[in-house]
Amino acid sequence: MSTVLHPRNPHQGRYDLEALSNTCPELKLYLRPNPKGDNTVDFSDENAVLCLNKALLAHYYHVAHWQIPAGYLCPPIPGRADYIHYSADLLAECNQGQWPTGKRVNVLDVGAGANCIYPIIGSQSYGWQFVGTDIDAVAIKTAQLIVKSNTCLSKHIKLVHQKNSELIFKGVIKENDRFDLTICNPPFHASITEAQAGSHRKWTNLNKGKEKLKSVKLIPEKQGAAKLNFGGQQSELWCPGGELSFLERMAQESVGFSKQVCWFTSLVSKKENVLPLKSLVTRLGAKQCKVVNMSQGQKISRLIVWSFLNPDEQQQWAEERWR
């Protein structure tokens, strides 16, 4: 398995902090020397991570205005970009080896979040059109503000509030809609306790060698819900039954849109969930299902992709929509 980013991913190797600081001077406030004397960013400082993301989005994706509410997920951009580039390769398989570009390609992002990261990267890398959904009204409003504040995004991205938290595609994909691709980064954990433990492990790893470990605590929301101070909102982190339960619901719902979507895809964080999901989508009638492996250094991730169209039907789809 590869241990490097996708070849078209612009975030290869170490961050060019000098170039990023020239694009986003604010980043200079968060640079610190490492033991070798080179500048680095303290990844345990959420403000530093947020500023790094702002710099990356400005430098590589022409997004001048990007801000998310406190407590919402601040995603690692290189890994998110990998998902987009591997998705482009997936579409290329039914398009004579060429990844399709421009507004002819329509993508649905399930759980776009306040950060709107996949639509940003996909629209700026390939010119694709995106519909981003989320069950969190604040996330949708924040993503809409990001889109409206950047002219490079406003003609490419539409945000839709999924008001029924039990549904994924229903209520979003209309009768005459066609999506070439659906993408998703599903909730990973099965409970708030499990999410808290995962965030604590993250803090521990980030603070190795430091004298004090910042505490991970629950902060009550106005509605009485809870969130992690360095991990995202509930809908971003966990759902009843965890990742497997969420993706099983997604697979079951996908049957109803089998002729309206070329490829359904999702990240799968837990390796043990892959075989049950492949078995399920096969039983549901998918004509194609496979796993795409990705790796960023020591971190291994994977996509599960499935389609109710056979390769010939997908080639016809490509001829009608992308050529």
C-alpha positions in Angstrom: 0.0 0.0 0.0 1.2 3.5 -0.8 2.4 5.6 2.1 2.2 8.9 0.2 -0.5 11.2 -0.9 -2.3 10.9 -4.3 0.1 12.1 -7.1 -2.2 15.0 -7.9 -2.5 16.1 -4.3 -0.7 19.4 -4.0 0.0 18.9 -0.3 3.1 16.6 -0.7 5.8 16.6 1.9 6.2 19.2 4.6 4.1 22.3 4.6 5.9 25.3 3.0 5.2 27.5 6.0 7.1 30.4 4.4 4.9 30.4 1.3 1.8 29.9 3.4 2.7 32.8 5.7 3.2 35.0 2.7 -0.3 34.2 1.6 -1.8 34.4 5.1 0.4 36.6 7.3 -1.6 35.7 10.4 0.0 32.3 10.3 3.3 33.8 11.4 1.8 34.3 14.9 1.5 30.5 15.3 4.9 29.4 14.0 7.3 27.8 16.6 10.8 26.4 16.2 11.1 22.6 16.5 14.2 21.0 18.2 16.0 21.2 14.9 15.3 24.9 14.6 12.9 24.7 11.8 9.5 26.4 12.0 6.5 24.3 12.7 2.9 24.6 13.9 1.7 23.4 17.3 -1.0 21.0 16.2 -2.4 20.8 19.8 -3.3 24.5 19.5 -6.7 24.6 17.9 -6.3 28.2 16.9 -3.0 27.4 15.2 -4.7 24.5 13.3 -7.5 26.8 12.2 -5.1 29.4 10.9 -3.1 26.8 9.1 -6.3 25.6 7.3 -7.1 29.2 6.4 -3.6 29.6 4.9 -3.9 26.3 2.9 -7.3 27.2 1.5 -6.1 30.6 0.5 -2.8 29.5 -1.0 -4.0 26.4 -2.9 -7.8 26.9 -3.4 -8.1 30.7 -3.7 -10.5 30.9 -0.7 -9.9 34.2 0.9 -12.6 34.0 3.5 -13.0 30.9 5.6 -14.1 30.7 9.3 -15.9 28.1 11.3 -17.7 28.4 14.7 -15.9 27.4 17.8 -16.2 23.7 18.5 -16.8 22.6 15.0 -14.6 20.2 13.1 -11.4 21.6 11.6 -10.4 19.0 9.1 -6.9 18.0 8.0 -6.9 19.2 4.4 -4.3 16.9 2.8 -6.4 13.8 3.6 -9.6 15.5 2.4 -7.9 16.4 -0.8 -6.9 12.7 -1.3 -10.5 11.6 -1.2 -11.4 14.1 -4.0 -8.5 13.0 -6.2 -9.2 9.3 -5.8 -12.8 10.1 -6.6 -11.7 11.7 -9.8 -9.8 8.5 -10.7 -13.0 6.5 -10.0 -15.0 8.6 -12.5 -12.1 8.4 -15.0 -12.6 4.6 -15.1 -15.8 5.0 -17.1 -14.6 8.0 -19.1 -11.8 6.5 -21.2 -9.2 7.1 -18.4 -9.8 10.8 -18.3 -11.2 12.4 -15.1 -14.1 14.6 -16.0 -14.0 18.3 -15.2 -16.2 21.3 -15.1 -19.8 21.9 -14.3 -20.9 18.8 -16.1 -19.9 16.8 -13.0 -22.5 16.9 -10.2 -21.4 15.7 -6.7 -23.4 15.2 -3.5 -21.5 15.7 -0.2 -23.4 14.0 2.7 -22.5 15.9 5.8 -20.6 18.8 4.3 -20.2 20.4 7.8 -19.5 24.0 8.6 -16.1 23.7 7.0 -17.5 22.8 3.5 -14.1 21.3 2.8 -14.9 18.7 0.1 -17.0 21.1 -2.0 -14.2 23.7 -1.8 -11.4 21.3 -2.8 -13.5 19.5 -5.5 -14.8 22.7 -7.1 -11.4 24.4 -7.2 -9.5 21.3 -8.3 -11.8 20.0 -11.0 -14.5 22.7 -11.5 -17.2 20.2 -10.3 -20.7 21.3 -9.1 -21.5 20.3 -5.5 -24.6 20.0 -3.3 -23.6 19.8 0.3 -26.1 18.5 3.0 -26.0 18.5 6.7 -28.5 17.9 9.6 -26.9 20.8 11.6 -28.6 24.1 10.7 -25.6 26.1 12.1 -23.2 24.1 9.9 -25.3 24.8 6.8 -25.6 28.6 7.5 -21.8 28.8 8.1 -21.0 26.9 4.9 -23.4 29.1 3.0 -21.6 32.2 4.4 -18.2 30.8 3.2 -19.6 30.1 -0.2 -21.2 33.6 -0.5 -18.0 35.3 0.7 -15.8 33.7 -2.0 -16.7 34.4 -5.7 -14.7 31.3 -6.8 -17.2 29.1 -4.8 -20.5 30.8 -5.3 -21.3 29.4 -8.8 -20.2 25.9 -7.8 -21.7 25.0 -4.4 -25.2 24.7 -3.1 -26.0 23.8 0.6 -29.1 22.0 1.7 -30.3 21.5 5.2 -31.4 17.8 5.7 -34.1 18.4 8.3 -34.8 14.7 9.0 -31.8 13.3 10.8 -32.9 9.7 10.1 -32.6 10.2 6.3 -29.5 10.6 4.1 -30.6 10.9 0.4 -34.3 11.1 0.8 -35.6 14.7 0.7 -32.3 15.8 -0.9 -32.1 13.9 -4.3 -35.1 15.0 -6.3 -36.9 13.0 -9.0 -35.0 14.5 -11.9 -31.6 14.9 -10.2 -28.6 13.0 -11.4 -25.4 12.8 -9.3 -22.2 11.4 -10.8 -20.8 10.8 -7.3 -21.8 10.9 -3.7 -19.1 11.4 -1.0 -19.3 11.1 2.8 -17.1 11.2 5.9 -19.4 9.4 8.3 -19.6 9.8 12.1 -16.9 7.6 13.5 -18.0 6.9 17.1 -21.0 5.1 18.6 -21.4 7.4 21.6 -20.2 10.7 23.2 -18.1 8.7 25.7 -16.3 6.9 22.9 -15.8 10.2 21.1 -14.4 11.8 24.2 -12.0 8.9 24.7 -10.8 9.2 21.1 -10.3 13.0 21.5 -8.3 12.3 24.7 -6.0 9.9 22.8 -5.5 12.6 20.1 -4.5 15.2 22.7 -2.2 12.7 24.4 -0.4 12.0 21.1 -0.2 15.6 20.2 1.3 16.5 23.6 3.9 13.8 24.0 6.9 15.2 25.6 5.1 18.2 27.1 4.8 18.8 30.8 1.1 19.5 30.8 -1.7 17.7 29.0 -4.6 20.0 28.1 -7.8 18.5 29.4 -10.6 17.3 27.2 -13.9 18.4 28.6 -17.5 18.5 27.7 -19.0 22.0 27.1 -22.8 22.2 27.2 -24.6 23.6 24.2 -27.5 26.0 24.5 -29.9 23.1 23.7 -28.4 20.9 26.3 -26.3 18.8 24.0 -22.6 18.4 24.4 -19.5 18.8 22.3 -15.8 18.2 22.6 -13.5 21.2 22.8 -11.2 19.9 20.1 -13.2 17.4 18.1 -16.3 18.7 16.4 -20.1 18.6 17.0 -22.1 15.5 17.8 -23.3 15.0 14.3 -19.7 15.2 13.0 -18.3 12.7 15.6 -20.9 10.1 16.6 -24.3 8.6 16.0 -26.2 5.6 17.5 -24.5 2.4 16.3 -21.4 4.3 15.0 -19.9 4.2 11.6 -21.2 0.8 10.6 -24.8 1.6 11.5 -24.7 4.9 9.6 -23.2 3.3 6.4 -25.7 0.5 6.5 -28.5 3.1 6.5 -26.8 4.8 3.6 -26.4 1.6 1.6 -30.1 0.7 2.2 -31.2 4.1 1.1 -29.0 4.1 -1.9 -31.2 1.4 -3.5 -33.9 4.0 -4.1 -31.6 6.1 -6.1 -29.8 3.4 -8.0 -30.5 5.0 -11.4 -29.8 8.5 -10.3 -26.2 8.1 -9.0 -23.2 6.7 -10.9 -21.1 6.0 -7.8 -21.9 6.0 -4.1 -18.8 6.4 -2.0 -17.8 6.8 1.7 -14.8 6.8 3.9 -14.6 3.8 6.2 -12.4 4.4 9.2 -12.6 0.9 10.8 -11.2 -1.9 8.7 -13.5 -4.4 10.3 -16.5 -2.6 8.8 -15.5 -3.2 5.2 -16.5 -6.8 4.7 -20.0 -6.4 6.3 -20.6 -3.3 4.1 -19.4 -5.1 0.9 -21.7 -8.0 1.8 -24.6 -5.7 2.4 -24.4 -3.7 -0.8 -24.0 -6.9 -2.8 -27.2 -8.3 -1.3 -28.9 -5.0 -2.1 -28.2 -5.5 -5.8 -25.1 -3.4 -6.4 -23.4 -4.5 -9.6 -20.0 -3.1 -8.6 -18.4 -2.7 -5.2 -14.8 -2.3 -4.2 -12.5 -0.7 -1.7 -10.0 2.1 -2.6 -7.1 2.2 -0.2 -5.4 5.5 0.7 -2.6 6.3 3.0 -1.0 9.5 4.4 2.2 8.6 6.2 1.3 6.3 9.2 -2.5 6.9 8.8 -4.4 4.4 6.6 -7.8 5.1 5.3 -10.1 3.6 2.7 -13.1 4.3 0.6 -15.9 1.9 -0.1 -17.5 2.6 -3.5 -20.5 0.9 -5.1 -22.8 1.3 -8.1 -26.0 -0.2 -9.3 -24.8 0.3 -12.9 -22.6 -2.1 -14.7 -19.5 -0.8 -16.5 -21.3 -0.6 -19.9 -24.1 1.4 -18.3 -21.5 3.7 -16.7 -19.8 4.3 -20.0 -23.1 5.3 -21.5 -23.6 7.6 -18.5 -20.3 9.2 -19.1 -21.0 9.7 -22.8 -24.3 11.4 -22.1 -23.1 13.7 -19.3 -19.4 14.4 -19.6 -18.5 14.4 -23.3 
